């Protein structure tokens, strides 16, 4: 049985995701949990408005996991 995995083509869906923090959080969790390496950089932060910009960089685990049926 093959488990569904996050695919590189799924990254485009993150840009189209609703802007609610909960919806974005789910998509980001999928990316992070299917990555073998990640790092984050705070690109900017505005103390007056609270606006921020972060850059997330990583490497997706592209190896397929296969499980045997019991």
C-alpha positions, -999 to 999 in steps of 0.1 A, spaced: 0 0 0 14 34 -10 9 64 13 -1 97 -5 28 121 -3 31 158 -8 42 164 -43 63 193 -56 33 203 -78 13 208 -46 35 238 -37 15 260 -62 -17 252 -42 -2 270 -12 -2 303 -31 -38 298 -40 -49 287 -5 -73 309 14 -55 335 35 -68 323 68 -40 314 92 -56 280 98 -58 271 61 -22 282 55 -10 264 86 -24 231 73 -6 235 39 27 245 55 25 215 79 22 192 49 53 208 33 73 207 65 64 172 75 74 159 40 107 177 40 142 163 48 156 198 55 142 232 62 152 267 72 134 300 77 146 335 74 128 366 87 131 389 57 115 419 74 93 430 103 75 463 109 73 471 146 46 498 139 22 477 119 31 441 129 35 432 93 62 406 86 77 387 57 94 353 61 112 331 36 108 293 40 134 271 22 136 234 22 141 201 4 111 178 -1 116 141 5 109 127 -29 114 90 -21 82 71 -21 74 51 11 59 17 5 43 -3 32 35 -40 30 -1 -52 36 -3 -72 69 
